């Protein structure tokens, strides 16, 4: 990559503010900037000017079409392409793009998830340009990031609630800052840097695995003789094939203005990570969706496949998307930065307290935000955080808050009894403690790392939840403090009271230790192990109150999301079961029969020479017995699967999968995995774990 001019390449396919300034008339650019800063809709005259400049720029980049690029409730992006061509009377065409086409589109909404609150014949939906996210050219198409809503105004996407939650947090954070005398800040935005973990496998091997093709994970596979137990993959030198992939990936991401910063091998064989630099949550969400798409496309250019499933291989680390979340002002101040100056720490402590309270009171919503069929396999296993939500603060912050809670001396050089005033609290150094990889929600210096997010998930959901619950808590704090006659006294009382009330959520220990489950239960913390467990709480009154008061979701939208999430969970498992059954019938059993036939022929041949065949006969009997057991387990699985699909409403169906079908899947897999190492190499039905994990370049 030595011949690449990265600053010149970066953002070259993005219609960003630099391009706007170059392409638009001076007055038009000023008007657009003011419109964006004031969060007001574009007037049609300005929209036409912007659309024309955007079209001319896009055509120069090779675009012939445009699309409103949106994020429906499928969890991936969607796009419908229209060309710029406009027919003329003389039979020719011109390339045109109007302000109306830029600002608003009308895709058919009938086939996108709506949770049953819209009839199929109610097909109209609207996409509306989100001017806070920059358009970009992808392949031959100008992609315009948009929100997606129904004819009646209900959000049908993940972007709209995210924007609402960001605005809710902005409004409440500004109220808090004004109480501290900060009247210059005009905007507070949440920022996110989502670390993206993924696996890379050889495309030819991938194509021979029906489970990977259909579900994204291996439904069968016995343990490889070597896994991750040697710890020799983490940060190891990159395979040349992976180097080529990562170089191509970086170049592509940089063209789209995506701040790809860090790349390395992860813990498991064939596992890797890409981490971007922080940016605003809305932009980061768009960019992460595009990143996942690019990762897959670039991999195929190199004869590889990128796996984004949370648990593609049993017994190895799963893949997460560590969501590094913070709050920053338009003046560049990070509100979760402890700071070296004591006068800033009271403000920091209030925001920190708000986050702790929000997490404790909304453990269910945070768990729901990361719940999926794939993530259920990952959480609580192989270096993933447990399903129990807790907050890790590190030793020093823990001691600071404990001293405030207990009214005791803080054990520092001055041995000071802390009060929360403008000049008493000592400086709190950044990175004053080790990191805790077992914590689902860890403070890491000037941000919180939400480690529970799954690798394939859109980060819109978790960040909508984070923004909403913190905004709701800040509102409660602002309502109380704005009425106080003595702000400093009220502030001290509030922080001490809330830290004490929510101390149960703070845990600095080992989240993998079995004793933590019992300890968490004693503390009254939730252990929502599966998606249905979590979704039982979604429509609780306190959750509806929170989201509707913050203007993030309507009650109708929440009911639809409840239906959609449970239905998707069951659909994923339905596909997995159907794939398992097909692989047993068409791959595993035929392979067993072929090998048993070969063994029988071998036995007959050896006996004809008067030799004994006791060991071979024992192997034959074992494979035969296991094959019979496998077929019996498969038949049980079929029956439980059919019963689950008829269980009733979406929750009952999902529950039937958890309670009956998933255990049957695990039992069936265990038998197949016992058979696999007994088969001769040339008889194996599909590439095994060794092939997938250690033969990337073959």
Secondary structure, DSSP 4 states (H G I P E B T S, - for coil): -TT--HHHHTTTTEE-HHHHHHHS-HHHHHHHHHHHHTT-PPPHHHHHHHHHHHHHHHHHTT--EEEEEB-BTTSS-B--EEESEEE-TTS-EEE---HHHHHEE--B-TTS--TTSS-TT--BEEEEE-TTS-EEEETTEEEEEEEEEETTS-B-BSHHHHHHHHHHHHHHHHHHHHHTT--S---EEEEEEE-EEEEEEEHHHHHT-HHHHHHSS-SS-PPPSS-STT--STTPPPPHHHHHHHHHHHHHHHHTT--EEEEEE-SSTTEEEEEEPPEEHHHHHHHHHHHHHHHHHHHHHTTEEEE--TTSSTTS---B--EEEEEEETTS-BTT---SSHHHHHHHHHHHHHHHHHHHHTHHHHHHHT--HHHHHHTTSTTPPPSS--EE--HHHHHHHHHHHHT-B--STT-PBP--SSS-SPP--TT-S---TT-SEEE-SSSEEETT-BTTS-HHHHHHHHHHHHHHHHHHHHHHHTT-SSHHHHHHHHHHHHHHHTGGGB--S-TTSHHHHHHHHHHT-----SHHHHHTTTT-HHHHHHHHHTTS--HHHHHHHHHHHHHHHHHHHHHHHHHHHHHIIIIIHHHHHHHHHHHHHHHHHHHHTT---HHHHHHHHHHHHHHHHHHHHHHHHHHHHHHHHTSSSHHHHHHHIIIIIHHHHHHHHHHHHHHHTTS-GGG-SS--HHHHHH-TT-
